Amino acid sequence: MDRPRKSIRNNNNYIFPDDTGKEYLKILIIVLLFFAISLISTFGRGWGIKYFWQDVIAIFLIMSSGYKMFRYEYFIKIFGTYDLFALRWKPWAYIYPFVELILGANLLLTNGSKFMYFLVAVFFFITAYSVLKQRSKHIQAMFACLDKTLRLPISLISLFESAIVITLSIYLLIFY
């Protein structure tokens, strides 16, 4: 039996996270869709395991930046509270989704390079470190750009995204 759901909004119109099994099922479906789109893209470009994993990263980055741009104001507001660079340099919160989009587009439109895999890995190591640092302070923030679609804490989603991208980037860096 599912736990009773918390109120979705408070007086400030803030949407609270809700980590029920239904929310985890949603993220699993989203990840499977990323893999399916990547598989289609790879077959369209010519099959190769390197290109498949590169397309997974690219689609992941492009779709993730798209979600962030969908609720841009909320993303900036929440991202600026936990990211190490955004705390020190405010414009970073504004350009982060665009950097993510550029990295994804580069991986999708090129054959990839060791430099790009390294750059993507470093980019997401920094993001993961920021999330882990804030998570250790037990700060729970909603992934604002997804609104009510996915009500998991931003730290969980960011760590999951970072883990996938870092793992695949390092794999491509080592073996290709």
C-alpha angles and dihedrals in degrees: 000000000000120000116253109273119250119237108280096219139027129201092287093055089248114157111224124219117250116193102196125144090259091062092051090050089054092054090048090054091049092051091048089052090052090053092047093050090047091051091052091047092049093051089050092053097040124281123273131137090234091054092046093055090042089052091048090056092043095049090044091053095044095047092043092051089047091056090049092050091047090067096022099158094050091045092053092047096051098033090054090060099059113019113098095220094043090052091056100032114031097198089065090075089056097048100037096091090048093051088050090050093049092050091049094047091049092053092046096047100041137049090250130243136222089249092056092048089050092047092050091048093050092045091055095040087061091048092048092048091052092050094047091049092053093041089057086060088055094240111163115198129167120243090251100193092064093052109188094343095087117013100190122124114272090235092060095047094044092049091048092048092046093048093053095045095044093048094049093043092052091046091053091043093054102039103032 
